[in-house]
Amino acid sequence: MIDNYMPLSDWRDGEAHRDTAEDGWRSIHDLDYLKANVAGGEGFDWFYASDHARHVQDRTPITDALIGEDWIWRYKDLRAWWENPHYERRNGERALEATDWEPRSKPVWFTELGCAAIDKGTNQPNKFLDPKSSESAVPYFSNGYRDDLIQMQYLRAMAAYWTDPANNPLSKVYGGPMLDWDRAHVWAWDARPFPWFPGNRELWNDGENWARGHWITGRAMHQPLGAVVAEICERAGLRDYDVSGLYGVVRGYAVASTETGRAALQPLMLAHGFEALEREGRLIFRMRDGQAAGRLVPDALVARAGGDLETARAAQPEVVGRVRLNYLEAEGDFEVRAAEAVYPDEAAGEVSQSELPLLLTAGEARSTIKRWMAEARIARDVARFSLPPSSPYGVGDVVALSHEGALRHYRIDRMELTGAREVEAVRIEPGVYRGGDPAEDTLAQRRFEALVPVTPLFMDLPLMRGDEVPHAPHLAISARPWPGAVAVYDAPFEGGDFALNTTFAARAAIGRAVTPLHRTRPALWSRDGGLEVAMPSWVTLASASEAAVLNGANVMAIGNGADWELFQFTDAELIAPGRWRLSRLLRGQFGTDALMPHTWAPGAAVVRVDAALAQIDLPQALRGLARRYRIGPAVRPLDDALYTARVEAFQGVGLRPYAPVFLTAERVAPGGDLAVSWVRRTRIGGDDWSALDVPLGEESERYLLRISAGGAVLREEVLNTPTWLYTAASQSADGAEGEVTVSVAQVSAVFGAGLFAQCVVAG
């Protein structure tokens, strides 16, 4: 019986150590490399005579100078020990008679084997981290970062090697294999339930050691990246492929059944940093590790006009300095999380945002976006050169080139196979692909939270994208905790049974105004202090460029439940937990400028307009009629006490015409006729600047004009043109000789009069 913590590697960072420079291994995660060291390498072929020898990799061969029985000094040579007679060695002399050991007489058991999930764990599998233990240490040459993959590859290598009959012969004595793999015990599977262990640190204080420890609890179901890619290839009907060069852990991956193989591979390629290359009709998958396949000397390049080697650097604005990644939280509650990285010299501005349907730890997500950013900046350097047709290099290969006195690595991204091979390559750095994220990934133990009633907010909003149902209201729903899905039922106001209207899967970002928002000129960038809003802790607001805002980004609604003003912003600044300052606003968007009050007071509702803000089903015939609604967790029945009841009626604001603009009323002469004119707007298709005029958007062109004074309506006119003459005689008959207010609204046959534009005319 053996506690087997024998090393399977002697790895160092960089490419100068012996296992790479001399033996050609590219990665410590290479399964063949680890299998080769199960009965090879340190403890089999050689040993280190001192710490200094280990540091400089001065290896001493393991030999038996007496009679050549090298295996008696090899602690890894289990097979030789098992199948050979044993002779005592006393004072350097070999005994004449063998011991009582009968070769192949009984099996070997591994009472323990295992490897910590830590960088270079296979260099010293017995080492573990525990600040409370005097034996706490990292493996040789480890940086101490978490590495679940090395633990997985260690176990795969051990299982693959010892279950191979070529390495595990049968005994004729007892009829079984040399090593009884069914009695190999991996350290450690913990009986404490995952993820409560290691998540509940108050109960189990060793939970902090789990991330980089020997535990396979919570990791045993992870899949090797190569196996996942192979399954995708098989399902896509591809048979001639090679995934042996892939190293990674896939914790969970959601793929739509209708996606193509290429679409299914893309998120994995982005997250793990590998590429697919075609070589002689075979699809080769290979990690991006930055290691050069060879070095190109100047004589190996084909002469080109303008120079054999042409280099260029992309302009700085082409490189985004702030990257955000949305992913699914691993080892917790599988919630959507976001990781963001920014260069220190990058000003707040445009953000490159991506989403991956993968389970990732926070450290993996951070490492991924850091790699993206580093690759993007380094890849600004582009090299163009030509290779002869006999060159062995192809697209995806990394070559080393001498440039300006330095040796640089370039990855071939494009190659033209006409005559001399015209190559375009981008610069890379091997260091970009090494290591992980040093920050600890603390598992958040989520306590049980009972469901609570949801907060529904009905919103009668105008058309924004243009493809909404114009008469149907929007509904924003929020709750803490979020129940996962919310059902909306409706019924007639009097009598009738409730029926399911729709369900909501995402909670809306509903907050409140903290500071007042005063009236200002609509549709112009505001230069004031903006608006401070309080939002739930899970909400993240992002800045956007002016171009992005003008194309529909960062839309918010502010209102009191009856009327809603829509505005947009470019700058979002987190000034305190859950408190944001929104500045450089565009006010009164989508025709809501006529609803802008003198001040939106603190406490007004503020809602982010996004996909979570969806419409409910409402037939147009029911517009304006009150209906009963019940809204609550979809997992509970309709009559559950958690359901919130509402009675609501909706105008169908998406049908409401916009208020006219440029309303003017000028007297032809003092005390004489009053000439009134305006310019109509449209709620449909008004963004085409190439048209001579905006579409009408209604069945016919009609306007309602009102003349009022002192709050009393003196005259109403229904007009078909955007002009009107208020004669002096009519003014006298109406009693409108003093100051009057002129109001004009466009009229819809379905909705009626829309919002009014007003101007005041002195007497």
C-alpha positions, 0 to 999 in steps of 0.5 A: 500500500502506497501513499502516492504523491510522486511528482509528474513534472519538473516545470518552470516558467518560460521556455528555457527550462529543460522539459521545454528547451531539450525535450520539446514539451509545450505545456505542463498540462500536456497529458502525454507529458504527465503520463511520461513522468508516471514511470519516468523523470524525477524518481525514475530516470534521475534525481536532484542531489541538492536544492542548488541542483534543482534550481539549475536543473542539474540532474543526476541519473539514477544508476546502480554501479554494482550490478546494474539493478537501477530499479532498486533506487527508483521509487517510481519503478513500481513494476520492477519492484513488483515483478523481480526478486528482491536482494538485500544490500548490506555494506554495499554488497548484494546478498546471495539469496533473495528475500521471501518476496515472491514476484507478482504475488500480490497487488499494489494499492494506492491508499492515497493519491492526489494533487492540489489545484495550484499552479505547478501542483504536479511538481510536488503533489504532496504540498498544500496551502493552509495558513494554520499549518506549519507544513503549509507550502506551495510546490516547487517553482509555483506562483501560488495561483489557483489551477483546477486544470493541473489537478484534473490533468494529474488525475487523468494522467494517473488513470490513463497510465495505470489502466493501460494493460501495457503498464499494468500487467496481470499476475499469474499468481492471483490473476489480477493486475499489478495495480488494483485501480479500483482500490486507488483512493483520491485525496480528497472527497469531502463528505460536507455538501458542496457548495455549502462547503467551502462557502459557509466559512462561519461553520467551516473555517478550512473553507478558505483552503479549498480553492487551491487545495487537494479537494475534488469536491465541486470539481469532479464533474468538470470536463476537459476542454478537448473533450467538449470540443471533440463532442461539438465536432462529432455532433457537427459531423466532423470526424477528422480533427485533433484536440490533443493540443487543448488544455482547459476546464469547462465547468458548464456551457449552455449551447442552443440545439440549433447552433452550428458547430462554429457558433458553439465553438466560438465562446470556448475559443474566446474564453480559453484562447485557442484556435482552429487550423486546417492542415492537409484537410484536418482540423487542428485545435491548438492553444495560443501559447505564444511559443514559436514554431521556428525562427526566421532569419533574414535570408529565409524571407523572399525579397519584396518591393519596399523591403523584405520585412515591413512593420506597422503599428495601428493607431491608438484609438483602434484599441479599446482600453476598457473591457467588460465580460458578462458570464455565469457564476460558477461554484455558487448560485449561477447568477449572471456576473460581470468582470471588467478590466481597464488600463490605468491610463484609459479615460472613462469612455467606450466599453467593449462588452461581451457575453459568454454562456459559460460557467466561470470563476471570477478569477477566470473571467478576469484572466480572460479579459486581461488576456483580450486586452493585452492581445489587442494592444500587442497585436497593434504591431503588424508585420508583412513579409513573404515566404517561399512556397517550400516554407513549412509555416501556415496560418496560426503558426508563431514565428520568431523574427529579429526586428530593430535588434530584438527578437519578437514573436509574430502569429501568422494571421493571413497568407496568400498562396500565389507564388511567393507566400504573402504573409501578414502577422501580428505580434504576440508575447508568450507571457500573455498566455501564462499564469492566472489571476492572483486574487482569491475567489471567495465563494459567497454562501447565499443564505435561504431567502424567502420569496416576497411580493414583487414590485410591479410598475406599469408604464404607458410609454411611447414608441421607442424602437418603432416595432412595439405594440403601440397600444400595449403598456410596458411593465417593470418588475423588481423583487429582492430576492428575484423569484426567477420568473414572474407571472402576470394574470389579468381579468375584466374589471367586473366578473370573469376569471383570471388568465395568464397574460405573460411571464417575465424572466428578468427583473427591471432596474427600478430606482429613484431620483435622489436629486431634483431634475429641473426643466431644460431645453429638450434634445440638446446635451445638458451641461448641468450637474445631471441627476443622481439616482439610487439603484439596486446593488445589482444594477450597473450603469455604463457610460456610452459615446455620443454616437451610441446614445444617438443610436439608442443607448442608455435610455431611462424613464423618470416619472410618477406612474402616470406621466413618464419622461424619457431621457438618455445619458452619456456619462454614468459615475458610481459615487457611492454604493448603489448611487449613480450620477448621470450627466450629459443628458438628452431630455424629453426623448421620443416626444415626451418633451411636452410632459417635462414638468418644471421639476421632477422632485426627489423620489420620482421613479427612475427605470432603465429601459432595456429588455427587462422592460417588456410589454404585456398583452392588451387587445386594442379594443380594451384600451382605456378600460380598467382591468384587474391584474395579479402579479407574483412568482410563477412558482406559486399559484394564482391565489397565493398571498405573494401575488400583488393585485392592481387595477389599471387602465391604459391610454395606449401612449404609443398611439399618441401624436407628438406635440408640434414644434416651432409654434409661433403666433405673431400679430399682423399689426398692433391689435390686429389679426394673429397669424399662428403657425407650427411644424408637425412631428411624427411618432413613426419613421422620423429618423430618415434625414434623406426624406423631404419631410417626415411621414405623417404617421396618422390617417390624415393631417388634423390639428386641434387649436385652442385659444384660452385666457385665465384658464378658460377656453375661448375658442377651439378649431379643428384644422387640416394645415399647420397655419391659422389666422385669428382675425381681430373680429374673432378676437373681439367676439371671443373676448380675447383682447388681452393676453391669451395662450395658444395651444396646438395638438396633432389629432389621431383618429384612434387616440384623439388629440395628442400632447399640446404645444403652447405659446403666450401672446400678449394683448 
